[in-house]
Each structure stands twice: as structure tokens, then as C-alpha cells.
């Protein structure tokens, strides 16, 4: 009896981890990207200011610093909608959108280091991905409350819809 309960608990734990593992991978990749961006700022600071770190400096330092700050400002919103969309709606499309967002954020960062107009496509594309994740989150949370109050579960339709729409994020 005790062994069956331990097996059931282990299976439930594995199922739960399976439902969030892609989200965790995307989160860890985003952390690596943040470290990369921060190291770019640090390297540019050392090139300009020798050993001290200051917020002002050469135009190249200003660009790297501002691009990093802009990415940092959007990061909490990205993480919130990524995890909400993955948990309440569907992990696969949310993780796909998250990976796409990281590519777009890289494009924005690199584009910002050139002409500021080169960063605009990355910014607009990233905003579209954030909206997609937000609407996935909203649909999943609304479905939860519909299931609780009206005993009607639309999860399969929402997952199908989000899985169908997520490849459209590839269209620039």
C-alpha cells in the first residue's frame, strides 16, 4: 500500500516536472543571455574607463549600456507571461514563443549597437511575442475559472489554437 502511494507520488512529480521542463530550459537560456549582455557592458566599460565602471562614456558604451537596460526592463514581463502561458495554457507553444523572444531580443541588442533604426524590427517583433504570451496566459486563466464555476473545460481548444498560432510568430 505504502509502495503504491510512493509510486503514484513519483509519477505525479514526474508529470509535473514534464509540464514545466521546457519553461525552465527557456528561463535558463535567458539567464545565460543576460550574462552575455552584462559582460558586453562590462567589457565596453573597461575599454573606455580602464578599471572603473561608470554610466557615461563613449557613444559605443552608451549604446551597449542602453541596449542592456532596455532588455532588463522588459525581462520581468517576459518571465511572467512565459510561465503563466506555459502553466495555464500550453507549455510547448509558450516555450517556442519564449525561444523566439530570446532570438528577437538578441537581434534587438545587436541592432541597437549599430544604427538605432536597426533595433526597431527586433523591438516590434518582441512586443508581438509578449502579446501572444499574454493572450495565452489570459486564455488559460479564463479557462480555469470557466472550469471551476461552469464545469466546462476548453483547455483542448485553447491548446490547439495556441499551437496553431505559435508558428505564425515566425512571420516578420
HUPE-V137145 format. One record per residue. N is the residue number from 1. SS is DSSP state (helix for helix, strand for strand, loop for the rest). NEAR is the number of other ideal C-beta (glycine too) atoms within 10 Angstrom. D_FIRST is the distance of its C-alpha to the first C-alpha in Angstrom with 1 decimal. Layout:
# HUPE-V137145
<<N;SS;NEAR;D_FIRST> <N;SS;NEAR;D_FIRST>>
This chain:
# HUPE-V137145
<<1;loop;5;0.0> <2;helix;6;3.8> <3;helix;7;5.4> <4;helix;8;5.2> <5;helix;9;6.5> <6;helix;10;8.8> <7;helix;10;10.0> <8;helix;10;10.7> <9;helix;10;12.5> <10;helix;10;14.3> <11;helix;10;15.5> <12;helix;10;16.7> <13;helix;10;18.4> <14;helix;10;20.1> <15;helix;9;21.2> <16;helix;10;22.6> <17;helix;10;24.4> <18;helix;10;25.7> <19;helix;13;27.2> <20;helix;15;29.3> <21;helix;12;30.0> <22;helix;17;33.4> <23;helix;19;34.4> <24;helix;13;33.7> <25;helix;13;35.8> <26;helix;25;38.7> <27;helix;17;38.5> <28;helix;10;38.8> <29;helix;13;41.6> <30;helix;20;43.4> <31;helix;12;43.1> <32;helix;10;44.8> <33;helix;17;47.5> <34;helix;15;48.1> <35;helix;10;48.6> <36;helix;12;51.0> <37;helix;20;53.0> <38;helix;13;53.1> <39;helix;11;54.4> <40;helix;17;57.1> <41;helix;18;58.2> <42;helix;13;58.2> <43;helix;12;60.2> <44;helix;20;62.7> <45;helix;20;63.1> <46;helix;13;63.8> <47;helix;13;66.3> <48;helix;18;68.2> <49;helix;14;67.9> <50;loop;7;67.5> <51;loop;6;64.8> <52;loop;8;64.5> <53;loop;12;62.4> <54;loop;10;64.2> <55;loop;11;63.6> <56;loop;9;67.1> <57;loop;16;68.8> <58;loop;13;69.9> <59;helix;8;69.4> <60;helix;12;66.8> <61;helix;20;64.8> <62;helix;14;65.1> <63;helix;18;63.7> <64;helix;24;60.7> <65;helix;19;59.9> <66;helix;16;60.2> <67;helix;22;58.1> <68;helix;21;55.4> <69;helix;12;55.6> <70;helix;16;55.5> <71;helix;21;52.3> <72;helix;12;50.8> <73;helix;9;51.7> <74;helix;16;49.8> <75;helix;16;46.7> <76;helix;9;44.7> <77;helix;12;45.3> <78;helix;22;44.2> <79;helix;16;40.9> <80;helix;14;40.2> <81;helix;24;40.9> <82;helix;24;39.1> <83;helix;20;35.8> <84;helix;18;36.2> <85;helix;28;37.2> <86;helix;27;34.3> <87;helix;16;31.6> <88;helix;19;32.9> <89;loop;27;34.7> <90;loop;23;34.1> <91;helix;19;33.4> <92;helix;14;35.5> <93;helix;23;38.8> <94;helix;28;38.5> <95;helix;22;38.1> <96;helix;20;41.0> <97;helix;26;43.1> <98;helix;25;42.2> <99;helix;17;43.4> <100;helix;20;46.5> <101;helix;25;47.1> <102;helix;18;47.0> <103;helix;14;49.6> <104;helix;22;51.7> <105;helix;25;51.5> <106;helix;15;52.7> <107;helix;17;55.5> <108;helix;23;56.4> <109;helix;21;56.5> <110;helix;14;58.7> <111;helix;18;60.8> <112;helix;22;61.5> <113;helix;17;62.9> <114;loop;10;65.5> <115;loop;10;67.2> <116;helix;12;65.4> <117;helix;9;65.8> <118;helix;14;63.6> <119;helix;22;60.6> <120;helix;13;61.0> <121;helix;14;59.2> <122;helix;19;56.1> <123;helix;17;56.2> <124;helix;12;56.5> <125;helix;21;53.8> <126;helix;22;51.4> <127;helix;13;52.1> <128;helix;18;51.3> <129;helix;24;47.9> <130;helix;19;47.1> <131;helix;11;48.0> <132;helix;22;45.8> <133;helix;28;42.8> <134;helix;15;43.7> <135;helix;15;43.9> <136;helix;27;40.6> <137;helix;21;39.1> <138;helix;15;40.9> <139;helix;21;39.8> <140;helix;22;36.2> <141;helix;15;36.4> <142;helix;14;38.4> <143;helix;20;35.9> <144;helix;14;33.1> <145;helix;9;35.2> <146;helix;14;36.3> <147;helix;13;32.7> <148;helix;10;31.9> <149;helix;8;35.1> <150;helix;8;36.0> <151;loop;7;32.7> <152;loop;9;34.4> <153;loop;13;33.0> <154;loop;14;35.7> <155;helix;16;33.6> <156;helix;9;34.2> <157;helix;11;38.0> <158;helix;18;38.1> <159;helix;19;36.4> <160;helix;11;38.7> <161;helix;16;41.7> <162;helix;23;40.9> <163;helix;14;40.2> <164;helix;10;43.5> <165;helix;14;45.5> <166;helix;21;44.2> <167;helix;11;46.4> <168;helix;9;49.4> <169;helix;19;49.1> <170;helix;9;50.7> <171;loop;7;53.9> <172;loop;8;56.2>>
